[in-house]
């Protein structure tokens, strides 16, 4: 089970860096683990935490 602090750290890292890849590198994890943590955070809050956009926009 993933802790709330872990989920929050992943969210803050991704939001600060505007990148799941960069967040993963800074936290020593994988892009998949960042995505999973943010997804679980959103589910626990019953909200969308990060809206993904097309990077070419």
C-alpha positions in Angstrom: 0.0 0.0 0.0 1.3 3.4 -1.0 1.4 6.0 1.7 -0.2 9.4 1.4 3.1 11.2 1.9 4.6 9.3 -1.1 1.6 10.2 -3.2 1.9 13.9 -2.3 5.7 13.9 -3.0 5.1 12.4 -6.4 2.4 15.0 -7.1 4.5 18.0 -6.0 7.5 16.8 -7.9 5.5 16.3 -11.1 3.8 19.7 -10.7 7.0 21.5 -10.0 8.9 20.0 -12.9 5.9 19.8 -15.3 7.1 16.3 -16.2 6.5 12.8 -14.9 9.9 11.8 -16.3 11.7 14.6 -14.4 9.7 13.9 -11.3 10.7 10.3 -11.4 14.4 11.1 -11.9 14.4 13.6 -9.0 12.7 11.1 -6.6 14.7 8.1 -7.8 11.7 6.2 -9.1 10.1 5.4 -12.4 7.7 7.3 -14.6 5.2 4.5 -13.9 5.5 4.8 -10.2 4.9 8.6 -10.4 1.8 8.0 -12.6 0.5 5.4 -10.2 1.0 7.6 -7.1 -0.8 10.5 -8.7 -3.6 8.3 -9.9 -4.0 6.8 -6.4 -3.9 10.3 -4.9 -6.7 11.5 -7.2 -8.8 8.4 -6.4 -8.4 8.9 -2.7 -9.5 12.6 -3.1 -12.1 11.7 -5.7 -10.6 14.4 -8.0 -8.3 14.8 -11.0 -4.9 16.0 -9.7 -3.2 16.6 -13.0 -4.7 17.4 -16.4 -2.5 16.1 -19.1 -2.0 18.1 -22.3 -0.5 17.6 -25.7 3.1 18.9 -25.3 3.0 20.4 -28.7 0.4 23.0 -27.7 
